Amino acid sequence: MNTEQQNRPSVQPSNEQRIKPTRGLIALNLALLGGLGLVTFAPGAVAQLGGPVTRVRGEYSIVGGASIGGVSSVVYVLDTTNRELIALNWNDSTKSLDGVGYRDLSVDATSDPDR
């Protein structure tokens, strides 16, 4: 050992100093456990969708194509599970997709073709 380490007194934390951080960690863990319990046992938010209506997770197919009478191209998104089709085109000014059209294929399948 060099002379600096020999001349320096060793500093040992007292029992009181060791207990204070432990109490703080225990209090923090209890608070986190209480928060987890509140989130776990809280009732579900049903009112956001207007009631207990559930929508099945969709399976999607995407096809690019042209629109009738339009200048820009269109992306058609088909949801085979929920039987819906939407058409989207790219808006260059807002850098986003805009909805062009929507079809409920279930309604189309049950409608009268001679109308």
C-alpha positions in Angstrom: 0.0 0.0 0.0 1.2 3.5 -0.7 1.4 6.1 2.0 -1.8 8.0 0.9 -4.0 4.9 1.4 -2.4 4.3 4.8 -2.9 7.9 6.1 -6.6 8.0 5.0 -9.0 6.8 7.6 -11.4 4.1 6.5 -15.0 5.3 6.3 -17.6 2.7 7.2 -21.3 3.7 6.9 -23.2 3.4 10.2 -26.2 1.2 10.7 -28.5 4.2 10.3 -27.0 5.1 7.0 -27.5 1.6 5.7 -31.2 1.4 6.8 -32.3 4.7 5.2 -31.8 3.7 1.5 -33.4 0.3 2.2 -36.5 1.9 3.6 -36.7 4.2 0.6 -36.4 1.2 -1.8 -39.1 -0.7 0.1 -41.4 2.3 0.0 -40.8 2.7 -3.7 -41.5 -1.0 -4.4 -44.7 -0.9 -2.4 -45.9 2.2 -4.4 -45.1 0.5 -7.7 -46.9 -2.7 -6.5 -49.9 -0.6 -5.6 -49.9 1.1 -9.0 -49.6 -2.3 -10.8 -52.6 -3.5 -8.7 -54.7 -0.5 -9.7 -54.0 -1.0 -13.4 -54.6 -4.7 -13.3 -57.9 -4.7 -11.5 -59.3 -1.5 -13.1 -62.4 -2.0 -15.2 -62.1 -2.0 -19.0 -63.0 1.0 -21.1 -66.1 0.0 -23.0 -67.5 3.4 -23.7 -64.7 4.3 -26.2 -66.3 2.2 -29.0 -69.9 3.0 -28.1 -70.6 -0.2 -26.3 -69.4 -3.8 -26.1 -69.2 -4.2 -29.9 -66.1 -6.1 -30.9 -64.4 -6.1 -34.2 -62.5 -9.1 -35.4 -58.9 -8.6 -36.3 -58.6 -8.3 -40.0 -56.4 -10.0 -42.6 -55.4 -7.5 -45.3 -54.4 -7.7 -48.9 -53.1 -4.6 -50.7 -53.1 -4.0 -54.4 -52.1 -0.9 -56.4 -54.0 0.2 -59.4 -55.5 3.1 -61.3 -58.7 4.9 -60.5 -61.5 5.4 -63.0 -61.3 9.0 -64.3 -58.5 9.9 -61.9 -55.0 11.1 -62.6 -53.3 9.5 -59.6 -52.8 5.9 -58.7 -54.9 4.2 -55.9 -54.1 1.6 -53.3 -56.9 -0.8 -52.6 -56.9 -2.4 -49.2 -59.1 -5.5 -48.8 -60.0 -6.8 -45.4 -61.0 -10.4 -46.0 -62.0 -11.1 -42.5 -64.5 -8.2 -42.1 -65.3 -8.1 -45.8 -64.5 -4.5 -46.4 -62.6 -2.7 -49.2 -61.1 0.8 -49.0 -59.3 2.8 -51.7 -56.6 5.3 -50.7 -54.5 7.7 -52.7 -51.3 9.6 -51.8 -51.7 13.3 -51.1 -48.3 14.9 -52.0 -49.1 18.3 -50.3 -50.0 16.7 -46.9 -47.7 13.7 -47.3 -50.5 11.3 -46.2 -53.0 8.8 -47.5 -56.5 10.1 -48.3 -59.5 7.9 -48.3 -61.1 7.8 -51.8 -63.8 5.1 -51.3 -65.2 2.4 -49.0 -67.3 -0.7 -49.8 -68.9 -3.1 -47.4 -68.6 -6.3 -49.4 -71.1 -8.2 -47.1 -73.8 -5.7 -48.1 -72.8 -6.0 -51.8 -73.0 -9.8 -51.7 -76.6 -9.7 -50.3 -77.9 -6.9 -52.4 -80.1 -7.4 -55.4 -78.0 -7.4 -58.6 -80.9 -6.4 -60.9 -81.4 -3.0 -59.3 
